[in-house]
Amino acid sequence: MSESTVTGVRGVSAASAFAGMRSVAPVRFRAGCPDCRGAFELAASALRLAIGASSRTTFYSFTCPDCGAAVRKPAGERIVELLTGGGVRTLRLH
């Protein structure tokens, strides 16, 4: 099997397997700052998600682009799902 063939699929090259796929727009998340009340959109790279043993220790954080405040907000199951699905870096707390 050649290097350009998708592993586990005979006769299908990587180029043909991904033919027709378009690039995907980067994910943006809406957020707000409790200090300055600014509302903005952040790229996944601007957010951090910490997953702890309980809802009290599971949160996401970012730096407000308007005032520079460090913001930390609780993250329920749905928020965790959206952030991890959108490529936000995750830290598992023990």
Summary of the structure (lengths in Angstrom):
residues: 94
radius of gyration: 18.9
end to end distance: 43.3
largest distance: 58.3
contacts: 210
relative contact order: 0.19
helix: 20%
strand: 32%
